[in-house]
């Protein structure tokens, strides 16, 4: 109604993001994180910590920045 597009969660079992793309990840312990998938190491890179593949269950692309 207000022009907002809602993204759907993508299961890591279905596909992974492009390497080095920032995404919103849903963690197996119920929290959200901004992450970057690193295909070369098969790990998720977080702000302070890298996570093994099985810590993330779903992901979605980050939204576009606001328009001025």
mmCIF file of the N, C-alpha and C atoms, coordinates in Angstrom:
data_MODEL
# 
_entry.id   MODEL 
# 
loop_
_atom_site.group_PDB 
_atom_site.id 
_atom_site.type_symbol 
_atom_site.label_atom_id 
_atom_site.label_alt_id 
_atom_site.label_comp_id 
_atom_site.label_asym_id 
_atom_site.label_entity_id 
_atom_site.label_seq_id 
_atom_site.pdbx_PDB_ins_code 
_atom_site.Cartn_x 
_atom_site.Cartn_y 
_atom_site.Cartn_z 
_atom_site.occupancy 
_atom_site.B_iso_or_equiv 
_atom_site.pdbx_formal_charge 
_atom_site.auth_seq_id 
_atom_site.auth_comp_id 
_atom_site.auth_asym_id 
_atom_site.auth_atom_id 
_atom_site.pdbx_PDB_model_num 
ATOM 1   N N  . UNK A 1 1  ? 0.819  -1.195  0.000  1.00 0.00 ? 1  UNK A N  1 
ATOM 2   C CA . UNK A 1 1  ? 0.000  0.000   0.000  1.00 0.00 ? 1  UNK A CA 1 
ATOM 3   C C  . UNK A 1 1  ? 0.865  1.261   0.000  1.00 0.00 ? 1  UNK A C  1 
ATOM 4   N N  . UNK A 1 2  ? 2.012  1.216   0.685  1.00 0.00 ? 2  UNK A N  1 
ATOM 5   C CA . UNK A 1 2  ? 2.856  2.411   0.748  1.00 0.00 ? 2  UNK A CA 1 
ATOM 6   C C  . UNK A 1 2  ? 4.119  2.277   -0.105 1.00 0.00 ? 2  UNK A C  1 
ATOM 7   N N  . UNK A 1 3  ? 4.152  1.330   -1.021 1.00 0.00 ? 3  UNK A N  1 
ATOM 8   C CA . UNK A 1 3  ? 5.282  1.180   -1.931 1.00 0.00 ? 3  UNK A CA 1 
ATOM 9   C C  . UNK A 1 3  ? 6.486  0.470   -1.353 1.00 0.00 ? 3  UNK A C  1 
ATOM 10  N N  . UNK A 1 4  ? 6.318  -0.246  -0.250 1.00 0.00 ? 4  UNK A N  1 
ATOM 11  C CA . UNK A 1 4  ? 7.421  -0.968  0.378  1.00 0.00 ? 4  UNK A CA 1 
ATOM 12  C C  . UNK A 1 4  ? 7.420  -2.405  -0.122 1.00 0.00 ? 4  UNK A C  1 
ATOM 13  N N  . UNK A 1 5  ? 8.575  -2.877  -0.572 1.00 0.00 ? 5  UNK A N  1 
ATOM 14  C CA . UNK A 1 5  ? 8.720  -4.263  -1.002 1.00 0.00 ? 5  UNK A CA 1 
ATOM 15  C C  . UNK A 1 5  ? 9.300  -5.073  0.142  1.00 0.00 ? 5  UNK A C  1 
ATOM 16  N N  . UNK A 1 6  ? 8.661  -6.177  0.475  1.00 0.00 ? 6  UNK A N  1 
ATOM 17  C CA . UNK A 1 6  ? 9.135  -7.037  1.559  1.00 0.00 ? 6  UNK A CA 1 
ATOM 18  C C  . UNK A 1 6  ? 9.929  -8.188  0.954  1.00 0.00 ? 6  UNK A C  1 
ATOM 19  N N  . UNK A 1 7  ? 11.151 -8.359  1.431  1.00 0.00 ? 7  UNK A N  1 
ATOM 20  C CA . UNK A 1 7  ? 12.003 -9.448  0.961  1.00 0.00 ? 7  UNK A CA 1 
ATOM 21  C C  . UNK A 1 7  ? 11.599 -10.750 1.658  1.00 0.00 ? 7  UNK A C  1 
ATOM 22  N N  . UNK A 1 8  ? 11.812 -11.841 0.993  1.00 0.00 ? 8  UNK A N  1 
ATOM 23  C CA . UNK A 1 8  ? 11.591 -13.159 1.579  1.00 0.00 ? 8  UNK A CA 1 
ATOM 24  C C  . UNK A 1 8  ? 12.920 -13.736 2.054  1.00 0.00 ? 8  UNK A C  1 
ATOM 25  N N  . UNK A 1 9  ? 12.877 -14.476 3.153  1.00 0.00 ? 9  UNK A N  1 
ATOM 26  C CA . UNK A 1 9  ? 14.072 -15.163 3.639  1.00 0.00 ? 9  UNK A CA 1 
ATOM 27  C C  . UNK A 1 9  ? 14.431 -16.287 2.687  1.00 0.00 ? 9  UNK A C  1 
ATOM 28  N N  . UNK A 1 10 ? 15.719 -16.483 2.470  1.00 0.00 ? 10 UNK A N  1 
ATOM 29  C CA . UNK A 1 10 ? 16.232 -17.546 1.603  1.00 0.00 ? 10 UNK A CA 1 
ATOM 30  C C  . UNK A 1 10 ? 16.973 -18.540 2.483  1.00 0.00 ? 10 UNK A C  1 
ATOM 31  N N  . UNK A 1 11 ? 16.603 -19.796 2.413  1.00 0.00 ? 11 UNK A N  1 
ATOM 32  C CA . UNK A 1 11 ? 17.274 -20.829 3.187  1.00 0.00 ? 11 UNK A CA 1 
ATOM 33  C C  . UNK A 1 11 ? 18.675 -21.065 2.627  1.00 0.00 ? 11 UNK A C  1 
ATOM 34  N N  . UNK A 1 12 ? 19.654 -21.233 3.511  1.00 0.00 ? 12 UNK A N  1 
ATOM 35  C CA . UNK A 1 12 ? 21.013 -21.544 3.050  1.00 0.00 ? 12 UNK A CA 1 
ATOM 36  C C  . UNK A 1 12 ? 21.054 -22.918 2.390  1.00 0.00 ? 12 UNK A C  1 
ATOM 37  N N  . UNK A 1 13 ? 20.038 -23.747 2.628  1.00 0.00 ? 13 UNK A N  1 
ATOM 38  C CA . UNK A 1 13 ? 19.957 -25.048 1.959  1.00 0.00 ? 13 UNK A CA 1 
ATOM 39  C C  . UNK A 1 13 ? 19.573 -24.886 0.490  1.00 0.00 ? 13 UNK A C  1 
ATOM 40  N N  . UNK A 1 14 ? 18.868 -23.776 0.170  1.00 0.00 ? 14 UNK A N  1 
ATOM 41  C CA . UNK A 1 14 ? 18.452 -23.520 -1.211 1.00 0.00 ? 14 UNK A CA 1 
ATOM 42  C C  . UNK A 1 14 ? 19.562 -22.853 -2.025 1.00 0.00 ? 14 UNK A C  1 
ATOM 43  N N  . UNK A 1 15 ? 20.182 -21.832 -1.446 1.00 0.00 ? 15 UNK A N  1 
ATOM 44  C CA . UNK A 1 15 ? 21.296 -21.156 -2.120 1.00 0.00 ? 15 UNK A CA 1 
ATOM 45  C C  . UNK A 1 15 ? 21.985 -20.206 -1.152 1.00 0.00 ? 15 UNK A C  1 
ATOM 46  N N  . UNK A 1 16 ? 23.193 -19.818 -1.525 1.00 0.00 ? 16 UNK A N  1 
ATOM 47  C CA . UNK A 1 16 ? 23.993 -18.881 -0.740 1.00 0.00 ? 16 UNK A CA 1 
ATOM 48  C C  . UNK A 1 16 ? 24.143 -17.580 -1.525 1.00 0.00 ? 16 UNK A C  1 
ATOM 49  N N  . UNK A 1 17 ? 24.415 -16.476 -0.832 1.00 0.00 ? 17 UNK A N  1 
ATOM 50  C CA . UNK A 1 17 ? 24.617 -15.221 -1.555 1.00 0.00 ? 17 UNK A CA 1 
ATOM 51  C C  . UNK A 1 17 ? 25.923 -15.239 -2.341 1.00 0.00 ? 17 UNK A C  1 
ATOM 52  N N  . UNK A 1 18 ? 26.072 -14.265 -3.214 1.00 0.00 ? 18 UNK A N  1 
ATOM 53  C CA . UNK A 1 18 ? 27.336 -14.103 -3.925 1.00 0.00 ? 18 UNK A CA 1 
ATOM 54  C C  . UNK A 1 18 ? 28.434 -13.836 -2.902 1.00 0.00 ? 18 UNK A C  1 
ATOM 55  N N  . UNK A 1 19 ? 29.615 -14.322 -3.174 1.00 0.00 ? 19 UNK A N  1 
ATOM 56  C CA . UNK A 1 19 ? 30.729 -14.134 -2.261 1.00 0.00 ? 19 UNK A CA 1 
ATOM 57  C C  . UNK A 1 19 ? 30.997 -12.649 -2.043 1.00 0.00 ? 19 UNK A C  1 
ATOM 58  N N  . UNK A 1 20 ? 31.159 -12.283 -0.788 1.00 0.00 ? 20 UNK A N  1 
ATOM 59  C CA . UNK A 1 20 ? 31.493 -10.929 -0.335 1.00 0.00 ? 20 UNK A CA 1 
ATOM 60  C C  . UNK A 1 20 ? 30.325 -9.950  -0.404 1.00 0.00 ? 20 UNK A C  1 
ATOM 61  N N  . UNK A 1 21 ? 29.102 -10.410 -0.677 1.00 0.00 ? 21 UNK A N  1 
ATOM 62  C CA . UNK A 1 21 ? 27.924 -9.548  -0.607 1.00 0.00 ? 21 UNK A CA 1 
ATOM 63  C C  . UNK A 1 21 ? 27.460 -9.452  0.839  1.00 0.00 ? 21 UNK A C  1 
ATOM 64  N N  . UNK A 1 22 ? 27.147 -8.238  1.303  1.00 0.00 ? 22 UNK A N  1 
ATOM 65  C CA . UNK A 1 22 ? 26.565 -8.076  2.631  1.00 0.00 ? 22 UNK A CA 1 
ATOM 66  C C  . UNK A 1 22 ? 25.095 -8.460  2.581  1.00 0.00 ? 22 UNK A C  1 
ATOM 67  N N  . UNK A 1 23 ? 24.647 -9.208  3.591  1.00 0.00 ? 23 UNK A N  1 
ATOM 68  C CA . UNK A 1 23 ? 23.266 -9.663  3.681  1.00 0.00 ? 23 UNK A CA 1 
ATOM 69  C C  . UNK A 1 23 ? 22.812 -9.587  5.139  1.00 0.00 ? 23 UNK A C  1 
ATOM 70  N N  . UNK A 1 24 ? 21.514 -9.725  5.346  1.00 0.00 ? 24 UNK A N  1 
ATOM 71  C CA . UNK A 1 24 ? 20.968 -9.896  6.687  1.00 0.00 ? 24 UNK A CA 1 
ATOM 72  C C  . UNK A 1 24 ? 20.832 -11.391 6.915  1.00 0.00 ? 24 UNK A C  1 
ATOM 73  N N  . UNK A 1 25 ? 21.491 -11.900 7.941  1.00 0.00 ? 25 UNK A N  1 
ATOM 74  C CA . UNK A 1 25 ? 21.461 -13.331 8.227  1.00 0.00 ? 25 UNK A CA 1 
ATOM 75  C C  . UNK A 1 25 ? 20.668 -13.631 9.480  1.00 0.00 ? 25 UNK A C  1 
ATOM 76  N N  . UNK A 1 26 ? 19.922 -14.722 9.455  1.00 0.00 ? 26 UNK A N  1 
ATOM 77  C CA . UNK A 1 26 ? 19.195 -15.197 10.635 1.00 0.00 ? 26 UNK A CA 1 
ATOM 78  C C  . UNK A 1 26 ? 19.996 -16.349 11.221 1.00 0.00 ? 26 UNK A C  1 
ATOM 79  N N  . UNK A 1 27 ? 20.373 -16.196 12.492 1.00 0.00 ? 27 UNK A N  1 
ATOM 80  C CA . UNK A 1 27 ? 21.257 -17.141 13.148 1.00 0.00 ? 27 UNK A CA 1 
ATOM 81  C C  . UNK A 1 27 ? 20.472 -18.296 13.770 1.00 0.00 ? 27 UNK A C  1 
ATOM 82  N N  . UNK A 1 28 ? 21.119 -19.433 13.901 1.00 0.00 ? 28 UNK A N  1 
ATOM 83  C CA . UNK A 1 28 ? 20.472 -20.619 14.477 1.00 0.00 ? 28 UNK A CA 1 
ATOM 84  C C  . UNK A 1 28 ? 20.067 -20.409 15.932 1.00 0.00 ? 28 UNK A C  1 
ATOM 85  N N  . UNK A 1 29 ? 20.624 -19.402 16.604 1.00 0.00 ? 29 UNK A N  1 
ATOM 86  C CA . UNK A 1 29 ? 20.267 -19.123 17.992 1.00 0.00 ? 29 UNK A CA 1 
ATOM 87  C C  . UNK A 1 29 ? 19.253 -17.988 18.107 1.00 0.00 ? 29 UNK A C  1 
ATOM 88  N N  . UNK A 1 30 ? 18.615 -17.620 16.961 1.00 0.00 ? 30 UNK A N  1 
ATOM 89  C CA . UNK A 1 30 ? 17.477 -16.714 16.989 1.00 0.00 ? 30 UNK A CA 1 
ATOM 90  C C  . UNK A 1 30 ? 17.787 -15.230 16.910 1.00 0.00 ? 30 UNK A C  1 
ATOM 91  N N  . UNK A 1 31 ? 18.957 -14.845 16.459 1.00 0.00 ? 31 UNK A N  1 
ATOM 92  C CA . UNK A 1 31 ? 19.300 -13.436 16.316 1.00 0.00 ? 31 UNK A CA 1 
ATOM 93  C C  . UNK A 1 31 ? 19.607 -13.115 14.859 1.00 0.00 ? 31 UNK A C  1 
ATOM 94  N N  . UNK A 1 32 ? 19.532 -11.830 14.537 1.00 0.00 ? 32 UNK A N  1 
ATOM 95  C CA . UNK A 1 32 ? 19.837 -11.332 13.204 1.00 0.00 ? 32 UNK A CA 1 
ATOM 96  C C  . UNK A 1 32 ? 21.206 -10.681 13.219 1.00 0.00 ? 32 UNK A C  1 
ATOM 97  N N  . UNK A 1 33 ? 21.926 -10.781 12.122 1.00 0.00 ? 33 UNK A N  1 
ATOM 98  C CA . UNK A 1 33 ? 23.236 -10.146 11.988 1.00 0.00 ? 33 UNK A CA 1 
ATOM 99  C C  . UNK A 1 33 ? 23.417 -9.673  10.542 1.00 0.00 ? 33 UNK A C  1 
ATOM 100 N N  . UNK A 1 34 ? 24.128 -8.557  10.378 1.00 0.00 ? 34 UNK A N  1 
ATOM 101 C CA . UNK A 1 34 ? 24.600 -8.171  9.056  1.00 0.00 ? 34 UNK A CA 1 
ATOM 102 C C  . UNK A 1 34 ? 25.879 -8.957  8.823  1.00 0.00 ? 34 UNK A C  1 
ATOM 103 N N  . UNK A 1 35 ? 25.900 -9.733  7.750  1.00 0.00 ? 35 UNK A N  1 
ATOM 104 C CA . UNK A 1 35 ? 26.995 -10.656 7.491  1.00 0.00 ? 35 UNK A CA 1 
ATOM 105 C C  . UNK A 1 35 ? 27.475 -10.547 6.056  1.00 0.00 ? 35 UNK A C  1 
ATOM 106 N N  . UNK A 1 36 ? 28.648 -11.102 5.819  1.00 0.00 ? 36 UNK A N  1 
ATOM 107 C CA . UNK A 1 36 ? 29.176 -11.219 4.468  1.00 0.00 ? 36 UNK A CA 1 
ATOM 108 C C  . UNK A 1 36 ? 29.591 -12.679 4.279  1.00 0.00 ? 36 UNK A C  1 
ATOM 109 N N  . UNK A 1 37 ? 29.073 -13.316 3.226  1.00 0.00 ? 37 UNK A N  1 
ATOM 110 C CA . UNK A 1 37 ? 29.446 -14.696 2.914  1.00 0.00 ? 37 UNK A CA 1 
ATOM 111 C C  . UNK A 1 37 ? 30.804 -14.696 2.226  1.00 0.00 ? 37 UNK A C  1 
ATOM 112 N N  . UNK A 1 38 ? 31.721 -15.529 2.725  1.00 0.00 ? 38 UNK A N  1 
ATOM 113 C CA . UNK A 1 38 ? 33.058 -15.638 2.136  1.00 0.00 ? 38 UNK A CA 1 
ATOM 114 C C  . UNK A 1 38 ? 33.194 -17.027 1.525  1.00 0.00 ? 38 UNK A C  1 
ATOM 115 N N  . UNK A 1 39 ? 33.015 -17.099 0.224  1.00 0.00 ? 39 UNK A N  1 
ATOM 116 C CA . UNK A 1 39 ? 33.028 -18.375 -0.477 1.00 0.00 ? 39 UNK A CA 1 
ATOM 117 C C  . UNK A 1 39 ? 34.387 -19.068 -0.380 1.00 0.00 ? 39 UNK A C  1 
ATOM 118 N N  . UNK A 1 40 ? 35.467 -18.290 -0.374 1.00 0.00 ? 40 UNK A N  1 
ATOM 119 C CA . UNK A 1 40 ? 36.799 -18.891 -0.346 1.00 0.00 ? 40 UNK A CA 1 
ATOM 120 C C  . UNK A 1 40 ? 37.093 -19.627 0.958  1.00 0.00 ? 40 UNK A C  1 
ATOM 121 N N  . UNK A 1 41 ? 36.495 -19.178 2.075  1.00 0.00 ? 41 UNK A N  1 
ATOM 122 C CA . UNK A 1 41 ? 36.716 -19.840 3.369  1.00 0.00 ? 41 UNK A CA 1 
ATOM 123 C C  . UNK A 1 41 ? 35.496 -20.622 3.850  1.00 0.00 ? 41 UNK A C  1 
ATOM 124 N N  . UNK A 1 42 ? 34.373 -20.500 3.113  1.00 0.00 ? 42 UNK A N  1 
ATOM 125 C CA . UNK A 1 42 ? 33.113 -21.158 3.487  1.00 0.00 ? 42 UNK A CA 1 
ATOM 126 C C  . UNK A 1 42 ? 32.673 -20.749 4.894  1.00 0.00 ? 42 UNK A C  1 
ATOM 127 N N  . UNK A 1 43 ? 32.785 -19.433 5.194  1.00 0.00 ? 43 UNK A N  1 
ATOM 128 C CA . UNK A 1 43 ? 32.396 -18.895 6.491  1.00 0.00 ? 43 UNK A CA 1 
ATOM 129 C C  . UNK A 1 43 ? 31.628 -17.594 6.285  1.00 0.00 ? 43 UNK A C  1 
ATOM 130 N N  . UNK A 1 44 ? 30.843 -17.233 7.307  1.00 0.00 ? 44 UNK A N  1 
ATOM 131 C CA . UNK A 1 44 ? 30.134 -15.970 7.346  1.00 0.00 ? 44 UNK A CA 1 
ATOM 132 C C  . UNK A 1 44 ? 30.964 -14.985 8.151  1.00 0.00 ? 44 UNK A C  1 
ATOM 133 N N  . UNK A 1 45 ? 31.248 -13.831 7.598  1.00 0.00 ? 45 UNK A N  1 
ATOM 134 C CA . UNK A 1 45 ? 32.023 -12.809 8.290  1.00 0.00 ? 45 UNK A CA 1 
ATOM 135 C C  . UNK A 1 45 ? 31.067 -11.813 8.938  1.00 0.00 ? 45 UNK A C  1 
ATOM 136 N N  . UNK A 1 46 ? 31.202 -11.653 10.252 1.00 0.00 ? 46 UNK A N  1 
ATOM 137 C CA . UNK A 1 46 ? 30.410 -10.680 10.979 1.00 0.00 ? 46 UNK A CA 1 
ATOM 138 C C  . UNK A 1 46 ? 31.253 -9.476  11.346 1.00 0.00 ? 46 UNK A C  1 
ATOM 139 N N  . UNK A 1 47 ? 30.687 -8.562  12.118 1.00 0.00 ? 47 UNK A N  1 
ATOM 140 C CA . UNK A 1 47 ? 31.396 -7.362  12.510 1.00 0.00 ? 47 UNK A CA 1 
ATOM 141 C C  . UNK A 1 47 ? 32.624 -7.690  13.358 1.00 0.00 ? 47 UNK A C  1 
ATOM 142 N N  . UNK A 1 48 ? 32.453 -8.559  14.351 1.00 0.00 ? 48 UNK A N  1 
ATOM 143 C CA . UNK A 1 48 ? 33.554 -8.896  15.252 1.00 0.00 ? 48 UNK A CA 1 
ATOM 144 C C  . UNK A 1 48 ? 33.975 -10.359 15.188 1.00 0.00 ? 48 UNK A C  1 
ATOM 145 N N  . UNK A 1 49 ? 33.114 -11.195 14.645 1.00 0.00 ? 49 UNK A N  1 
ATOM 146 C CA . UNK A 1 49 ? 33.334 -12.644 14.684 1.00 0.00 ? 49 UNK A CA 1 
ATOM 147 C C  . UNK A 1 49 ? 32.982 -13.248 13.330 1.00 0.00 ? 49 UNK A C  1 
ATOM 148 N N  . UNK A 1 50 ? 33.727 -14.265 12.923 1.00 0.00 ? 50 UNK A N  1 
ATOM 149 C CA . UNK A 1 50 ? 33.334 -15.084 11.773 1.00 0.00 ? 50 UNK A CA 1 
ATOM 150 C C  . UNK A 1 50 ? 32.550 -16.283 12.292 1.00 0.00 ? 50 UNK A C  1 
ATOM 151 N N  . UNK A 1 51 ? 31.545 -16.719 11.526 1.00 0.00 ? 51 UNK A N  1 
ATOM 152 C CA . UNK A 1 51 ? 30.686 -17.825 11.917 1.00 0.00 ? 51 UNK A CA 1 
ATOM 153 C C  . UNK A 1 51 ? 30.827 -18.977 10.928 1.00 0.00 ? 51 UNK A C  1 
ATOM 154 N N  . UNK A 1 52 ? 30.812 -20.193 11.446 1.00 0.00 ? 52 UNK A N  1 
ATOM 155 C CA . UNK A 1 52 ? 30.794 -21.376 10.591 1.00 0.00 ? 52 UNK A CA 1 
ATOM 156 C C  . UNK A 1 52 ? 29.486 -21.398 9.811  1.00 0.00 ? 52 UNK A C  1 
ATOM 157 N N  . UNK A 1 53 ? 29.495 -22.122 8.717  1.00 0.00 ? 53 UNK A N  1 
ATOM 158 C CA . UNK A 1 53 ? 28.344 -22.172 7.826  1.00 0.00 ? 53 UNK A CA 1 
ATOM 159 C C  . UNK A 1 53 ? 27.042 -22.529 8.550  1.00 0.00 ? 53 UNK A C  1 
ATOM 160 N N  . UNK A 1 54 ? 27.079 -23.456 9.496  1.00 0.00 ? 54 UNK A N  1 
ATOM 161 C CA . UNK A 1 54 ? 25.839 -23.945 10.118 1.00 0.00 ? 54 UNK A CA 1 
ATOM 162 C C  . UNK A 1 54 ? 25.258 -23.001 11.169 1.00 0.00 ? 54 UNK A C  1 
ATOM 163 N N  . UNK A 1 55 ? 25.882 -21.853 11.455 1.00 0.00 ? 55 UNK A N  1 
ATOM 164 C CA . UNK A 1 55 ? 25.312 -20.887 12.389 1.00 0.00 ? 55 UNK A CA 1 
ATOM 165 C C  . UNK A 1 55 ? 24.228 -20.034 11.740 1.00 0.00 ? 55 UNK A C  1 
ATOM 166 N N  . UNK A 1 56 ? 24.203 -19.982 10.419 1.00 0.00 ? 56 UNK A N  1 
ATOM 167 C CA . UNK A 1 56 ? 23.224 -19.175 9.695  1.00 0.00 ? 56 UNK A CA 1 
ATOM 168 C C  . UNK A 1 56 ? 22.247 -20.119 9.007  1.00 0.00 ? 56 UNK A C  1 
ATOM 169 N N  . UNK A 1 57 ? 20.949 -19.905 9.243  1.00 0.00 ? 57 UNK A N  1 
ATOM 170 C CA . UNK A 1 57 ? 19.933 -20.766 8.636  1.00 0.00 ? 57 UNK A CA 1 
ATOM 171 C C  . UNK A 1 57 ? 19.279 -20.125 7.417  1.00 0.00 ? 57 UNK A C  1 
ATOM 172 N N  . UNK A 1 58 ? 19.141 -18.787 7.433  1.00 0.00 ? 58 UNK A N  1 
ATOM 173 C CA . UNK A 1 58 ? 18.479 -18.067 6.350  1.00 0.00 ? 58 UNK A CA 1 
ATOM 174 C C  . UNK A 1 58 ? 19.177 -16.725 6.142  1.00 0.00 ? 58 UNK A C  1 
ATOM 175 N N  . UNK A 1 59 ? 18.969 -16.139 4.972  1.00 0.00 ? 59 UNK A N  1 
ATOM 176 C CA . UNK A 1 59 ? 19.529 -14.825 4.673  1.00 0.00 ? 59 UNK A CA 1 
ATOM 177 C C  . UNK A 1 59 ? 18.620 -14.099 3.694  1.00 0.00 ? 59 UNK A C  1 
ATOM 178 N N  . UNK A 1 60 ? 18.815 -12.786 3.596  1.00 0.00 ? 60 UNK A N  1 
ATOM 179 C CA . UNK A 1 60 ? 18.130 -11.978 2.592  1.00 0.00 ? 60 UNK A CA 1 
ATOM 180 C C  . UNK A 1 60 ? 19.017 -10.790 2.238  1.00 0.00 ? 60 UNK A C  1 
ATOM 181 N N  . UNK A 1 61 ? 18.886 -10.280 1.011  1.00 0.00 ? 61 UNK A N  1 
ATOM 182 C CA . UNK A 1 61 ? 19.682 -9.107  0.643  1.00 0.00 ? 61 UNK A CA 1 
ATOM 183 C C  . UNK A 1 61 ? 19.328 -7.921  1.530  1.00 0.00 ? 61 UNK A C  1 
ATOM 184 N N  . UNK A 1 62 ? 20.308 -7.057  1.758  1.00 0.00 ? 62 UNK A N  1 
ATOM 185 C CA . UNK A 1 62 ? 20.033 -5.814  2.491  1.00 0.00 ? 62 UNK A CA 1 
ATOM 186 C C  . UNK A 1 62 ? 19.182 -4.905  1.623  1.00 0.00 ? 62 UNK A C  1 
ATOM 187 N N  . UNK A 1 63 ? 18.349 -4.076  2.243  1.00 0.00 ? 63 UNK A N  1 
ATOM 188 C CA . UNK A 1 63 ? 17.542 -3.146  1.445  1.00 0.00 ? 63 UNK A CA 1 
ATOM 189 C C  . UNK A 1 63 ? 18.419 -2.053  0.832  1.00 0.00 ? 63 UNK A C  1 
ATOM 190 N N  . UNK A 1 64 ? 17.893 -1.397  -0.169 1.00 0.00 ? 64 UNK A N  1 
ATOM 191 C CA . UNK A 1 64 ? 18.573 -0.260  -0.779 1.00 0.00 ? 64 UNK A CA 1 
ATOM 192 C C  . UNK A 1 64 ? 18.588 0.902   0.217  1.00 0.00 ? 64 UNK A C  1 
ATOM 193 N N  . UNK A 1 65 ? 19.619 1.733   0.180  1.00 0.00 ? 65 UNK A N  1 
ATOM 194 C CA . UNK A 1 65 ? 19.652 2.880   1.088  1.00 0.00 ? 65 UNK A CA 1 
ATOM 195 C C  . UNK A 1 65 ? 18.523 3.854   0.769  1.00 0.00 ? 65 UNK A C  1 
ATOM 196 N N  . UNK A 1 66 ? 18.155 4.700   1.730  1.00 0.00 ? 66 UNK A N  1 
ATOM 197 C CA . UNK A 1 66 ? 17.053 5.646   1.484  1.00 0.00 ? 66 UNK A CA 1 
ATOM 198 C C  . UNK A 1 66 ? 17.419 6.658   0.390  1.00 0.00 ? 66 UNK A C  1 
ATOM 199 N N  . UNK A 1 67 ? 16.401 7.122   -0.303 1.00 0.00 ? 67 UNK A N  1 
ATOM 200 C CA . UNK A 1 67 ? 16.581 8.164   -1.313 1.00 0.00 ? 67 UNK A CA 1 
ATOM 201 C C  . UNK A 1 67 ? 16.340 9.513   -0.646 1.00 0.00 ? 67 UNK A C  1 
ATOM 202 N N  . UNK A 1 68 ? 17.147 10.479  -1.027 1.00 0.00 ? 68 UNK A N  1 
ATOM 203 C CA . UNK A 1 68 ? 16.977 11.819  -0.431 1.00 0.00 ? 68 UNK A CA 1 
ATOM 204 C C  . UNK A 1 68 ? 16.030 12.653  -1.232 1.00 0.00 ? 68 UNK A C  1 
# 
